[in-house]
Amino acid sequence: MKKLLLSTVLILALSLTFTSCRDTKAGNDVEQAMDDAADATEGALEKAGETVDNAVDSAGEALENAKDSAKEAGEKAGDAIDGAVDSAKEAANKTGEAIEGAAESTKEATNKAIESSKESINKASDAVKEKANELTKD
């Protein structure tokens, strides 16, 4: 943009230098044309500057929106991870409780089996003693 502005100024300076030695009537026409060209160039430069400013603003807004979207995505991912961790902890706790329940049930069943075996052994022992007593009496 600087080059364009400097080139325009150089062309204007050269034009004024060459036309300053001519007739004033022709010089006025040239001067008017130069002024018109300068005005048009200035207007074009202003519009180009506004366009650049608008583009910079739009790019800034787009970056801000992208930043916000990335932040929201990160928060959602964090929430999902927290939920997964909580679910894993809950499952581990339930598994531990189930194992404890199974161990307790096994212990109870084993104790019942032992008691039942003791009773059966005692009954068998009593039956053997009775038979032995009967045989010894006869």
N, CA, C and O atoms as a MOPAC input file, in Angstrom:
PM7 MOZYME 1SCF
protein

 N      0.82400 1    -1.15600 1     0.00000 1
 C      0.00000 1     0.00000 1     0.00000 1
 C      0.89200 1     1.25100 1     0.00000 1
 O      0.55200 1     2.26600 1    -0.60900 1
 N      2.02500 1     1.16400 1     0.68600 1
 C      2.96000 1     2.28400 1     0.69500 1
 C      3.51100 1     2.53300 1    -0.70500 1
 O      3.66900 1     3.67400 1    -1.13900 1
 N      3.79400 1     1.44000 1    -1.39300 1
 C      4.35200 1     1.57600 1    -2.73900 1
 C      3.37300 1     2.28100 1    -3.66300 1
 O      3.76700 1     3.12500 1    -4.46800 1
 N      2.11400 1     1.93900 1    -3.54700 1
 C      1.08800 1     2.55800 1    -4.37700 1
 C      1.00500 1     4.04400 1    -4.09300 1
 O      0.93000 1     4.85300 1    -5.01800 1
 N      1.01700 1     4.40400 1    -2.83600 1
 C      0.93300 1     5.80600 1    -2.44900 1
 C      2.17800 1     6.56400 1    -2.90100 1
 O      2.07100 1     7.66700 1    -3.43700 1
 N      3.35000 1     5.98500 1    -2.69000 1
 C      4.59300 1     6.64600 1    -3.10100 1
 C      4.68200 1     6.77700 1    -4.61800 1
 O      5.15300 1     7.79300 1    -5.13100 1
 N      4.23500 1     5.76000 1    -5.32800 1
 C      4.24700 1     5.82200 1    -6.79500 1
 C      3.33400 1     6.92800 1    -7.28900 1
 O      3.67100 1     7.64700 1    -8.22900 1
 N      2.17800 1     7.06400 1    -6.65600 1
 C      1.23200 1     8.10900 1    -7.05200 1
 C      1.83600 1     9.48500 1    -6.80100 1
 O      1.73700 1    10.37500 1    -7.64600 1
 N      2.45600 1     9.65600 1    -5.64900 1
 C      3.09400 1    10.95000 1    -5.33100 1
 C      4.20600 1    11.24500 1    -6.32700 1
 O      4.33900 1    12.38500 1    -6.77000 1
 N      5.00500 1    10.25200 1    -6.68800 1
 C      6.08900 1    10.44900 1    -7.65600 1
 C      5.54900 1    10.86000 1    -9.00900 1
 O      6.08200 1    11.76900 1    -9.64500 1
 N      4.50100 1    10.20000 1    -9.44900 1
 C      3.90300 1    10.54200 1   -10.75000 1
 C      3.34600 1    11.95800 1   -10.72100 1
 O      3.49100 1    12.70800 1   -11.68700 1
 N      2.71000 1    12.32200 1    -9.61600 1
 C      2.18500 1    13.68700 1    -9.49300 1
 C      3.31600 1    14.71600 1    -9.51800 1
 O      3.20300 1    15.75600 1   -10.16700 1
 N      4.39100 1    14.42200 1    -8.81800 1
 C      5.52000 1    15.35600 1    -8.78300 1
 C      6.13700 1    15.52400 1   -10.17100 1
 O      6.45400 1    16.63800 1   -10.58800 1
 N      6.30400 1    14.41000 1   -10.88000 1
 C      6.85900 1    14.48100 1   -12.23800 1
 C      5.92000 1    15.23000 1   -13.16400 1
 O      6.36200 1    16.03400 1   -13.98600 1
 N      4.64600 1    14.97500 1   -13.03800 1
 C      3.66900 1    15.65400 1   -13.90100 1
 C      3.68900 1    17.14900 1   -13.65900 1
 O      3.63600 1    17.92700 1   -14.61200 1
 N      3.76300 1    17.56200 1   -12.42500 1
 C      3.80700 1    18.98200 1   -12.10800 1
 C      5.09500 1    19.62500 1   -12.61000 1
 O      5.09400 1    20.77100 1   -13.06000 1
 N      6.18900 1    18.88000 1   -12.53000 1
 C      7.47200 1    19.41300 1   -12.99000 1
 C      7.43700 1    19.66800 1   -14.48600 1
 O      7.86900 1    20.72900 1   -14.93700 1
 N      6.93700 1    18.72900 1   -15.25900 1
 C      6.91700 1    18.87600 1   -16.71100 1
 C      5.87400 1    19.89700 1   -17.17200 1
 O      6.06600 1    20.56700 1   -18.18700 1
 N      4.80000 1    20.01300 1   -16.44800 1
 C      3.73800 1    20.92100 1   -16.89400 1
 C      3.91500 1    22.33500 1   -16.36700 1
 O      3.18900 1    23.22600 1   -16.80900 1
 N      4.81100 1    22.58600 1   -15.47700 1
 C      4.98600 1    23.92500 1   -14.92200 1
 C      5.56200 1    24.90900 1   -15.93300 1
 O      5.39400 1    26.11600 1   -15.76300 1
 N      6.22600 1    24.44300 1   -16.96400 1
 C      6.83300 1    25.30800 1   -17.96600 1
 C      5.87400 1    25.62300 1   -19.11300 1
 O      6.26900 1    26.38400 1   -19.99600 1
 N      4.72700 1    25.13500 1   -19.16900 1
 C      3.79800 1    25.33100 1   -20.27700 1
 C      2.89900 1    26.52800 1   -20.03800 1
 O      3.06500 1    27.29800 1   -19.09200 1
 N      1.94800 1    26.64500 1   -20.93400 1
 C      0.98000 1    27.72400 1   -20.82100 1
 C      0.16500 1    27.55700 1   -19.55000 1
 O     -0.05600 1    26.45000 1   -19.06100 1
 N     -0.25900 1    28.66200 1   -19.05300 1
 C     -1.06600 1    28.60500 1   -17.84800 1
 C     -2.43600 1    28.03400 1   -18.13900 1
 O     -3.02900 1    27.35700 1   -17.29800 1
 N     -2.94700 1    28.31100 1   -19.35200 1
 C     -4.25700 1    27.77100 1   -19.71200 1
 C     -4.19100 1    26.24800 1   -19.78300 1
 O     -5.04700 1    25.56400 1   -19.22100 1
 N     -3.19600 1    25.71900 1   -20.45900 1
 C     -3.02200 1    24.27400 1   -20.55800 1
 C     -2.64000 1    23.72200 1   -19.18900 1
 O     -3.01400 1    22.60300 1   -18.83800 1
 N     -1.90700 1    24.49500 1   -18.43400 1
 C     -1.49100 1    24.09000 1   -17.10500 1
 C     -2.68400 1    23.94900 1   -16.16900 1
 O     -2.73300 1    23.05300 1   -15.32600 1
 N     -3.65000 1    24.85800 1   -16.33800 1
 C     -4.84000 1    24.76600 1   -15.50000 1
 C     -5.61500 1    23.48800 1   -15.77700 1
 O     -6.11500 1    22.84400 1   -14.85500 1
 N     -5.71100 1    23.12500 1   -17.05200 1
 C     -6.40700 1    21.88700 1   -17.41000 1
 C     -5.67400 1    20.66900 1   -16.84600 1
 O     -6.28500 1    19.75000 1   -16.30000 1
 N     -4.37600 1    20.68800 1   -16.99000 1
 C     -3.57600 1    19.58800 1   -16.48400 1
 C     -3.66300 1    19.55400 1   -14.95500 1
 O     -3.77600 1    18.49500 1   -14.33700 1
 N     -3.60600 1    20.75700 1   -14.37200 1
 C     -3.68500 1    20.82700 1   -12.91600 1
 C     -5.03400 1    20.29200 1   -12.42700 1
 O     -5.11000 1    19.57600 1   -11.42900 1
 N     -6.07600 1    20.65000 1   -13.14000 1
 C     -7.41000 1    20.15900 1   -12.78800 1
 C     -7.46400 1    18.64100 1   -12.92700 1
 O     -8.02400 1    17.95700 1   -12.07000 1
 N     -6.88200 1    18.11000 1   -14.00800 1
 C     -6.85700 1    16.66200 1   -14.22200 1
 C     -6.06200 1    15.97500 1   -13.12700 1
 O     -6.43000 1    14.89900 1   -12.65500 1
 N     -4.95100 1    16.61800 1   -12.72400 1
 C     -4.12300 1    16.05400 1   -11.66000 1
 C     -4.88900 1    16.05200 1   -10.33000 1
 O     -4.84300 1    15.08100 1    -9.57400 1
 N     -5.58700 1    17.14900 1   -10.06400 1
 C     -6.37300 1    17.21500 1    -8.83100 1
 C     -7.46700 1    16.14900 1    -8.82900 1
 O     -7.71200 1    15.48800 1    -7.81900 1
 N     -8.12300 1    15.99600 1    -9.99400 1
 C     -9.16400 1    14.96600 1   -10.10500 1
 C     -8.57200 1    13.57000 1    -9.88600 1
 O     -9.16000 1    12.73800 1    -9.19500 1
 N     -7.39600 1    13.32500 1   -10.48800 1
 C     -6.74100 1    12.02700 1   -10.32800 1
 C     -6.33200 1    11.80600 1    -8.87200 1
 O     -6.45900 1    10.69600 1    -8.35400 1
 N     -5.84500 1    12.85000 1    -8.21400 1
 C     -5.44700 1    12.74200 1    -6.80900 1
 C     -6.66400 1    12.44700 1    -5.93900 1
 O     -6.60700 1    11.61300 1    -5.03600 1
 N     -7.77600 1    13.14800 1    -6.22400 1
 C     -9.00400 1    12.90800 1    -5.45600 1
 C     -9.49200 1    11.47200 1    -5.63700 1
 O     -9.87900 1    10.81000 1    -4.67300 1
 N     -9.46900 1    11.00200 1    -6.88200 1
 C     -9.91600 1     9.63700 1    -7.15600 1
 C     -9.00700 1     8.62800 1    -6.47000 1
 O     -9.47700 1     7.63600 1    -5.91300 1
 N     -7.69500 1     8.88600 1    -6.51200 1
 C     -6.73600 1     7.98600 1    -5.86900 1
 C     -6.95400 1     7.98300 1    -4.36000 1
 O     -6.91800 1     6.93300 1    -3.71900 1
 N     -7.18100 1     9.17200 1    -3.80200 1
 C     -7.40700 1     9.26800 1    -2.36300 1
 C     -8.66100 1     8.49600 1    -1.96000 1
 O     -8.66400 1     7.79200 1    -0.95000 1
 N     -9.73400 1     8.63300 1    -2.76100 1
 C    -10.97600 1     7.90700 1    -2.48000 1
 C    -10.76400 1     6.40300 1    -2.55600 1
 O    -11.26700 1     5.64800 1    -1.72300 1
 N    -10.00800 1     5.97400 1    -3.57300 1
 C     -9.74200 1     4.53700 1    -3.71900 1
 C     -8.90900 1     4.02400 1    -2.55200 1
 O     -9.14100 1     2.92200 1    -2.05600 1
 N     -7.93900 1     4.82500 1    -2.11400 1
 C     -7.10800 1     4.42200 1    -0.98200 1
 C     -7.92900 1     4.35400 1     0.30000 1
 O     -7.72300 1     3.45100 1     1.11000 1
 N     -8.84100 1     5.27200 1     0.49700 1
 C     -9.69800 1     5.23400 1     1.67300 1
 C    -10.57500 1     3.98900 1     1.67300 1
 O    -10.73600 1     3.33100 1     2.70100 1
 N    -11.14100 1     3.67100 1     0.50700 1
 C    -11.98900 1     2.46900 1     0.41000 1
 C    -11.16800 1     1.20900 1     0.66000 1
 O    -11.62700 1     0.28100 1     1.32600 1
 N     -9.94700 1     1.18400 1     0.11900 1
 C     -9.08400 1     0.02100 1     0.33800 1
 C     -8.75000 1    -0.11000 1     1.82100 1
 O     -8.73300 1    -1.21800 1     2.35900 1
 N     -8.48200 1     1.02300 1     2.48700 1
 C     -8.19700 1     0.98900 1     3.92100 1
 C     -9.38600 1     0.48500 1     4.72400 1
 O     -9.22000 1    -0.30000 1     5.65700 1
 N    -10.58500 1     0.93400 1     4.36500 1
 C    -11.78800 1     0.46700 1     5.05000 1
 C    -11.98500 1    -1.03000 1     4.84700 1
 O    -12.35800 1    -1.75000 1     5.77300 1
 N    -11.73100 1    -1.48700 1     3.63200 1
 C    -11.87200 1    -2.91200 1     3.33500 1
 C    -10.89300 1    -3.73600 1     4.16700 1
 O    -11.25000 1    -4.79000 1     4.69300 1
 N     -9.66200 1    -3.25300 1     4.28100 1
 C     -8.65900 1    -3.95700 1     5.09000 1
 C     -9.09600 1    -3.97400 1     6.55300 1
 O     -8.98800 1    -5.00100 1     7.22300 1
 N     -9.59300 1    -2.83100 1     7.05300 1
 C    -10.07000 1    -2.77900 1     8.44500 1
 C    -11.21100 1    -3.76200 1     8.67400 1
 O    -11.23600 1    -4.46100 1     9.68700 1
 N    -12.15400 1    -3.81700 1     7.73800 1
 C    -13.27500 1    -4.75600 1     7.85800 1
 C    -12.79100 1    -6.19900 1     7.85000 1
 O    -13.29200 1    -7.03000 1     8.60700 1
 N    -11.81600 1    -6.49800 1     6.99200 1
 C    -11.27900 1    -7.86000 1     6.92300 1
 C    -10.58400 1    -8.23400 1     8.23200 1
 O    -10.71600 1    -9.35900 1     8.71400 1
 N     -9.84700 1    -7.28700 1     8.80000 1
 C     -9.16000 1    -7.54300 1    10.07700 1
 C    -10.18900 1    -7.78400 1    11.17600 1
 O    -10.03000 1    -8.69500 1    11.98900 1
 N    -11.25000 1    -6.96600 1    11.20200 1
 C    -12.30400 1    -7.14400 1    12.20700 1
 C    -12.97600 1    -8.50600 1    12.05500 1
 O    -13.21900 1    -9.20200 1    13.04100 1
 N    -13.27400 1    -8.87800 1    10.81300 1
 C    -13.92500 1   -10.17700 1    10.57300 1
 C    -13.02600 1   -11.33300 1    10.99900 1
 O    -13.48800 1   -12.30700 1    11.59400 1
 N    -11.74100 1   -11.21100 1    10.68900 1
 C    -10.80100 1   -12.26900 1    11.08000 1
 C    -10.70500 1   -12.35300 1    12.60000 1
 O    -10.62700 1   -13.44700 1    13.16000 1
 N    -10.71200 1   -11.20400 1    13.26600 1
 C    -10.66400 1   -11.20200 1    14.72700 1
 C    -11.88800 1   -11.86800 1    15.33000 1
 O    -11.77700 1   -12.63600 1    16.28600 1
 N    -13.05900 1   -11.57200 1    14.76800 1
 C    -14.28900 1   -12.19500 1    15.25200 1
 C    -14.26300 1   -13.70200 1    15.01800 1
 O    -14.67700 1   -14.47600 1    15.88200 1
 N    -13.77800 1   -14.11600 1    13.85100 1
 C    -13.70500 1   -15.54600 1    13.54900 1
 C    -12.76800 1   -16.25600 1    14.52100 1
 O    -13.07000 1   -17.35800 1    14.98000 1
 N    -11.64300 1   -15.63800 1    14.83500 1
 C    -10.71000 1   -16.23500 1    15.78700 1
 C    -11.33200 1   -16.32000 1    17.17600 1
 O    -11.15500 1   -17.31500 1    17.87900 1
 N    -12.05300 1   -15.28500 1    17.56600 1
 C    -12.71200 1   -15.28400 1    18.87200 1
 C    -13.75900 1   -16.39600 1    18.94300 1
 O    -13.86200 1   -17.09800 1    19.94900 1
 N    -14.53800 1   -16.55000 1    17.86200 1
 C    -15.54600 1   -17.61400 1    17.82100 1
 C    -14.88900 1   -18.99400 1    17.86900 1
 O    -15.37600 1   -19.89300 1    18.55500 1
 N    -13.79600 1   -19.15700 1    17.14800 1
 C    -13.08900 1   -20.44100 1    17.15100 1
 C    -12.54400 1   -20.74400 1    18.54700 1
 O    -12.58900 1   -21.88500 1    19.00600 1
 N    -12.02900 1   -19.70900 1    19.21300 1
 C    -11.50400 1   -19.88800 1    20.56800 1
 C    -12.61700 1   -20.31500 1    21.52200 1
 O    -12.43700 1   -21.22200 1    22.33500 1
 N    -13.77400 1   -19.64800 1    21.41400 1
 C    -14.90500 1   -19.99900 1    22.27700 1
 C    -15.37800 1   -21.42700 1    22.01700 1
 O    -15.67800 1   -22.17100 1    22.95100 1
 N    -15.44100 1   -21.80200 1    20.73700 1
 C    -15.87900 1   -23.15600 1    20.39200 1
 C    -14.90600 1   -24.20200 1    20.92900 1
 O    -15.32600 1   -25.24000 1    21.44000 1
 N    -13.62100 1   -23.93200 1    20.81400 1
 C    -12.62100 1   -24.87200 1    21.32200 1
 C    -12.71600 1   -24.99000 1    22.84200 1
 O    -12.57300 1   -26.07900 1    23.39700 1
 N    -12.95600 1   -23.86900 1    23.50400 1
 C    -13.08100 1   -23.89300 1    24.95900 1
 C    -14.29300 1   -24.72100 1    25.37600 1
 O    -14.20900 1   -25.52900 1    26.30200 1
 N    -15.42700 1   -24.51900 1    24.68800 1
 C    -16.63500 1   -25.28900 1    24.99600 1
 C    -16.41500 1   -26.78100 1    24.75000 1
 O    -16.84800 1   -27.61700 1    25.54100 1
 N    -15.74200 1   -27.10600 1    23.65100 1
 C    -15.47100 1   -28.51700 1    23.35100 1
 C    -14.58800 1   -29.13300 1    24.43700 1
 O    -14.80700 1   -30.27200 1    24.85100 1
 N    -13.59300 1   -28.37500 1    24.89600 1
 C    -12.72300 1   -28.86700 1    25.97100 1
 C    -13.49500 1   -29.10700 1    27.25200 1
 O    -13.27000 1   -30.09800 1    27.94600 1
 N    -14.41500 1   -28.19000 1    27.56600 1
 C    -15.22300 1   -28.36000 1    28.77900 1
 C    -16.12000 1   -29.58400 1    28.66400 1
 O    -16.27000 1   -30.34100 1    29.62300 1
 N    -16.71600 1   -29.77700 1    27.49300 1
 C    -17.58600 1   -30.94400 1    27.30000 1
 C    -16.78500 1   -32.24200 1    27.39500 1
 O    -17.25500 1   -33.22600 1    27.96400 1
 N    -15.57500 1   -32.23800 1    26.83400 1
 C    -14.73300 1   -33.43400 1    26.91900 1
 C    -14.36000 1   -33.71200 1    28.37500 1
 O    -14.34200 1   -34.86500 1    28.80600 1
 N    -14.06400 1   -32.65900 1    29.12600 1
 C    -13.74100 1   -32.82800 1    30.54700 1
 C    -14.91600 1   -33.39800 1    31.31800 1
 O    -14.75300 1   -34.27200 1    32.17000 1
 N    -16.11100 1   -32.89000 1    31.00700 1
 C    -17.30600 1   -33.41400 1    31.67600 1
 C    -17.51500 1   -34.88600 1    31.34200 1
 O    -17.87500 1   -35.68200 1    32.21000 1
 N    -17.28600 1   -35.24800 1    30.06700 1
 C    -17.45400 1   -36.64400 1    29.67300 1
 C    -16.44100 1   -37.54200 1    30.39000 1
 O    -16.77300 1   -38.64900 1    30.81600 1
 N    -15.21800 1   -37.06000 1    30.51800 1
 C    -14.18400 1   -37.84100 1    31.21400 1
 C    -14.55100 1   -38.00600 1    32.68400 1
 O    -14.41200 1   -39.09000 1    33.25200 1
 N    -15.02400 1   -36.90800 1    33.29900 1
 C    -15.43500 1   -36.98800 1    34.70300 1
 C    -16.55600 1   -38.00900 1    34.87000 1
 O    -16.55500 1   -38.78900 1    35.82200 1
 N    -17.51600 1   -38.00100 1    33.94000 1
 C    -18.61700 1   -38.96100 1    34.00200 1
 C    -18.12300 1   -40.39000 1    33.86400 1
 O    -18.60100 1   -41.28700 1    34.55900 1
 N    -17.17000 1   -40.60200 1    32.97100 1
 C    -16.63200 1   -41.94600 1    32.78200 1
 C    -15.88200 1   -42.41300 1    34.03400 1
 O    -15.98700 1   -43.57200 1    34.43500 1
 N    -15.13100 1   -41.50200 1    34.63900 1
 C    -14.39600 1   -41.86000 1    35.86400 1
 C    -15.37600 1   -42.21000 1    36.97600 1
 O    -15.19000 1   -43.19300 1    37.69300 1
 N    -16.43300 1   -41.38900 1    37.11700 1
 C    -17.43500 1   -41.66300 1    38.14800 1
 C    -18.11500 1   -43.00800 1    37.91200 1
 O    -18.34700 1   -43.76800 1    38.85200 1
 N    -18.43400 1   -43.29700 1    36.64200 1
 C    -19.07000 1   -44.58200 1    36.32300 1
 C    -18.13900 1   -45.74600 1    36.63900 1
 O    -18.57900 1   -46.77700 1    37.14900 1
 N    -16.85800 1   -45.58300 1    36.33700 1
 C    -15.89300 1   -46.64900 1    36.63200 1
 C    -15.76400 1   -46.87200 1    38.13900 1
 O    -15.68200 1   -48.01200 1    38.59600 1
 N    -15.74800 1   -45.77400 1    38.91400 1
 C    -15.67400 1   -45.90600 1    40.36800 1
 C    -16.91100 1   -46.62100 1    40.90100 1
 O    -16.81700 1   -47.50100 1    41.75700 1
 N    -18.06100 1   -46.23000 1    40.38400 1
 C    -19.31300 1   -46.83500 1    40.83000 1
 C    -19.34100 1   -48.32400 1    40.49900 1
 O    -19.75900 1   -49.14400 1    41.31600 1
 N    -18.89100 1   -48.66300 1    39.28900 1
 C    -18.85700 1   -50.07400 1    38.90600 1
 C    -17.89500 1   -50.86200 1    39.78600 1
 O    -18.18700 1   -51.99400 1    40.17300 1
 N    -16.74400 1   -50.26200 1    40.10300 1
 C    -15.77000 1   -50.93600 1    40.96400 1
 C    -16.35400 1   -51.15200 1    42.36600 1
 O    -16.17400 1   -52.21000 1    42.97000 1
 N    -17.05300 1   -50.13400 1    42.86800 1
 C    -17.68100 1   -50.27300 1    44.19100 1
 C    -18.73400 1   -51.37000 1    44.18500 1
 O    -18.80900 1   -52.16400 1    45.12200 1
 N    -19.55300 1   -51.42000 1    43.13100 1
 C    -20.59000 1   -52.45000 1    43.04500 1
 C    -19.96000 1   -53.83500 1    42.91800 1
 O    -20.45500 1   -54.80300 1    43.49500 1
 N    -18.87300 1   -53.92500 1    42.16500 1
 C    -18.18200 1   -55.20900 1    42.02600 1
 C    -17.62500 1   -55.65000 1    43.37300 1
 O    -17.73500 1   -56.81600 1    43.75100 1
 N    -17.02400 1   -54.70000 1    44.09600 1
 C    -16.49700 1   -55.03200 1    45.43000 1
 C    -17.59900 1   -55.50400 1    46.36600 1
 O    -17.41500 1   -56.46100 1    47.11900 1
 N    -18.74800 1   -54.82800 1    46.31700 1
 C    -19.87000 1   -55.23300 1    47.15700 1
 C    -20.36600 1   -56.62300 1    46.77100 1
 O    -20.70500 1   -57.43000 1    47.63600 1
 N    -20.40600 1   -56.89800 1    45.46100 1
 C    -20.85500 1   -58.21200 1    45.00800 1
 C    -19.88000 1   -59.29900 1    45.45700 1
 O    -20.29600 1   -60.39100 1    45.84400 1
 N    -18.59100 1   -59.00000 1    45.40500 1
 C    -17.58300 1   -59.97800 1    45.83900 1
 C    -17.71900 1   -60.22300 1    47.34000 1
 O    -17.64300 1   -61.36200 1    47.80100 1
 N    -17.92200 1   -59.14400 1    48.09700 1
 C    -18.09400 1   -59.30100 1    49.54200 1
 C    -19.34400 1   -60.12500 1    49.83900 1
 O    -19.33100 1   -60.97800 1    50.72700 1
 N    -20.42300 1   -59.87400 1    49.09600 1
 C    -21.65500 1   -60.64000 1    49.27700 1
 C    -21.45500 1   -62.10400 1    48.92900 1
 O    -21.95900 1   -62.98700 1    49.62400 1
 N    -20.72200 1   -62.36300 1    47.85700 1
 C    -20.45900 1   -63.74000 1    47.45600 1
 C    -19.59100 1   -64.44300 1    48.49700 1
 O    -19.81300 1   -65.61300 1    48.81100 1
 N    -18.60300 1   -63.72500 1    49.03000 1
 C    -17.73200 1   -64.32300 1    50.04200 1
 C    -18.54100 1   -64.64700 1    51.29900 1
 O    -18.36100 1   -65.70500 1    51.90200 1
 N    -19.41700 1   -63.75100 1    51.68400 1
 C    -20.25700 1   -63.97800 1    52.87100 1
 C    -21.18500 1   -65.17400 1    52.64800 1
 O    -21.36700 1   -66.01500 1    53.52800 1
 N    -21.77400 1   -65.22500 1    51.42500 1
 C    -22.66100 1   -66.35900 1    51.11000 1
 C    -21.89900 1   -67.67100 1    51.11100 1
 O    -22.40200 1   -68.68700 1    51.59000 1
 N    -20.68500 1   -67.65000 1    50.57500 1
 C    -19.86600 1   -68.86700 1    50.55900 1
 C    -19.51200 1   -69.28600 1    51.97900 1
 O    -19.54100 1   -70.47200 1    52.30700 1
 N    -19.18000 1   -68.32200 1    52.81100 1
 C    -18.85100 1   -68.61600 1    54.19400 1
 C    -20.04200 1   -69.24600 1    54.90900 1
 O    -19.89000 1   -70.22900 1    55.63300 1
 N    -21.23800 1   -68.66900 1    54.69800 1
 C    -22.43600 1   -69.20300 1    55.33000 1
 C    -22.74300 1   -70.61900 1    54.83700 1
 O    -23.09700 1   -71.50100 1    55.61800 1
 N    -22.59900 1   -70.81400 1    53.52300 1
 C    -22.87100 1   -72.14100 1    52.96000 1
 C    -21.87900 1   -73.17000 1    53.49300 1
 O    -22.23900 1   -74.31000 1    53.78700 1
 N    -20.62200 1   -72.74400 1    53.61200 1
 C    -19.59900 1   -73.65100 1    54.14400 1
 C    -19.89800 1   -74.00700 1    55.58900 1
 O    -19.79100 1   -75.17100 1    55.97700 1
 N    -20.26800 1   -73.02900 1    56.38100 1
 C    -20.60600 1   -73.28800 1    57.78100 1
 C    -21.80200 1   -74.23300 1    57.89000 1
 O    -21.80300 1   -75.13800 1    58.72400 1
 N    -22.82800 1   -74.02300 1    57.04400 1
 C    -24.00200 1   -74.91000 1    57.05200 1
 C    -23.60500 1   -76.32200 1    56.66000 1
 O    -24.08000 1   -77.29600 1    57.24400 1
 N    -22.71800 1   -76.43000 1    55.65200 1
 C    -22.27500 1   -77.75700 1    55.21800 1
 C    -21.50300 1   -78.45700 1    56.33600 1
 O    -21.64900 1   -79.66000 1    56.55200 1
 N    -20.68000 1   -77.68000 1    57.04300 1
 C    -19.90700 1   -78.26300 1    58.15700 1
 C    -20.85000 1   -78.73700 1    59.25900 1
 O    -20.69000 1   -79.84100 1    59.78100 1
 N    -21.82300 1   -77.91600 1    59.61100 1
 C    -22.79000 1   -78.28900 1    60.64300 1
 C    -23.57500 1   -79.52600 1    60.21700 1
 O    -23.79400 1   -80.44200 1    61.01000 1
 N    -23.99000 1   -79.53500 1    58.96700 1
 C    -24.75000 1   -80.68200 1    58.45900 1
 C    -23.88900 1   -81.94400 1    58.47700 1
 O    -24.36500 1   -83.03000 1    58.81000 1
 N    -22.62400 1   -81.78400 1    58.11600 1
 C    -21.71400 1   -82.93600 1    58.12900 1
 C    -21.50700 1   -83.42500 1    59.55100 1
 O    -21.48500 1   -84.63100 1    59.79800 1
 N    -21.35600 1   -82.49600 1    60.49000 1
 C    -21.18000 1   -82.88900 1    61.88800 1
 C    -22.39700 1   -83.67600 1    62.37700 1
 O    -22.26900 1   -84.70900 1    63.03600 1
 N    -23.58500 1   -83.15600 1    62.03400 1
 C    -24.80500 1   -83.83900 1    62.45300 1
 C    -24.88300 1   -85.24100 1    61.84200 1
 O    -25.24800 1   -86.20500 1    62.51500 1
 N    -24.53200 1   -85.33500 1    60.55400 1
 C    -24.57200 1   -86.65000 1    59.90200 1
 C    -23.56800 1   -87.60200 1    60.52300 1
 O    -23.85400 1   -88.78200 1    60.72400 1
 N    -22.40100 1   -87.08400 1    60.82200 1
 C    -21.36300 1   -87.92600 1    61.44100 1
 C    -21.80400 1   -88.37200 1    62.83200 1
 O    -21.63300 1   -89.52800 1    63.21800 1
 N    -22.37500 1   -87.42700 1    63.57100 1
 C    -22.85200 1   -87.78100 1    64.92000 1
 C    -23.95800 1   -88.83800 1    64.84200 1
 O    -23.96700 1   -89.79000 1    65.62300 1
 N    -24.89300 1   -88.66700 1    63.89700 1
 C    -25.96200 1   -89.65600 1    63.74800 1
 C    -25.39500 1   -91.01600 1    63.35200 1
 O    -25.79900 1   -92.05800 1    63.86900 1
 N    -24.43800 1   -90.97100 1    62.41300 1
 C    -23.83200 1   -92.23600 1    61.98300 1
 C    -23.07100 1   -92.87300 1    63.14500 1
 O    -23.09800 1   -94.09000 1    63.32900 1
 N    -22.40800 1   -92.04600 1    63.90600 1
 C    -21.65200 1   -92.55300 1    65.04900 1
 C    -22.59100 1   -93.17400 1    66.08200 1
 O    -22.31400 1   -94.23600 1    66.63800 1
 N    -23.72000 1   -92.47700 1    66.32600 1
 C    -24.70200 1   -93.00900 1    67.27500 1
 C    -25.27700 1   -94.33000 1    66.76700 1
 O    -25.48200 1   -95.27100 1    67.53400 1
 N    -25.53500 1   -94.38200 1    65.45200 1
 C    -26.08800 1   -95.61300 1    64.87600 1
 C    -25.07900 1   -96.74800 1    64.99700 1
 O    -25.46300 1   -97.88300 1    65.27800 1
 N    -23.81000 1   -96.46700 1    64.79200 1
 C    -22.77800 1   -97.49700 1    64.90700 1
 C    -22.66600 1   -97.96600 1    66.35500 1
 O    -22.52300 1   -99.16100 1    66.61200 1
 N    -22.72900 1   -97.04300 1    67.28300 1
 C    -22.64500 1   -97.38900 1    68.70300 1
 C    -23.82600 1   -98.27000 1    69.10000 1
 O    -23.65800 1   -99.23900 1    69.84100 1
 N    -25.02200 1   -97.93600 1    68.60800 1
 C    -26.20500 1   -98.73500 1    68.91600 1
 C    -26.03400 1  -100.15900 1    68.38400 1
 O    -26.31100 1  -101.13600 1    69.07900 1
 N    -25.57700 1  -100.25100 1    67.15200 1
 C    -25.39400 1  -101.57800 1    66.55000 1
 C    -24.32500 1  -102.35400 1    67.32300 1
 O    -24.45100 1  -103.55700 1    67.55200 1
 N    -23.28300 1  -101.64400 1    67.71400 1
 C    -22.22900 1  -102.32900 1    68.48300 1
 C    -22.75100 1  -102.81200 1    69.82500 1
 O    -22.41300 1  -103.90600 1    70.27700 1
 N    -23.56500 1  -102.00100 1    70.44900 1
 C    -24.15700 1  -102.41500 1    71.73800 1
 C    -25.09600 1  -103.59300 1    71.55600 1
 O    -25.11600 1  -104.51000 1    72.37700 1
 N    -25.86700 1  -103.56900 1    70.49300 1
 C    -26.77700 1  -104.70900 1    70.23800 1
 C    -25.98800 1  -105.98300 1    69.99400 1
 O    -26.36300 1  -107.05600 1    70.46700 1
 N    -24.90600 1  -105.86300 1    69.26400 1
 C    -24.11400 1  -107.04000 1    68.96200 1
 C    -23.40100 1  -107.55300 1    70.21400 1
 O    -23.22500 1  -108.76000 1    70.38400 1
 N    -23.01600 1  -106.68100 1    71.04000 1
 C    -22.33400 1  -107.12000 1    72.24000 1
 C    -23.30500 1  -107.70500 1    73.25600 1
 O    -22.88400 1  -108.50700 1    74.08900 1
 N    -24.56200 1  -107.34900 1    73.22600 1
 C    -25.56500 1  -107.87500 1    74.11400 1
 C    -25.96500 1  -109.28500 1    73.67100 1
 O    -26.32600 1  -110.11600 1    74.50400 1
 N    -25.90800 1  -109.53100 1    72.49400 1
 C    -26.37800 1  -110.82800 1    71.98800 1
 C    -25.35900 1  -111.83700 1    72.20400 1
 O    -25.55600 1  -112.99900 1    71.84900 1

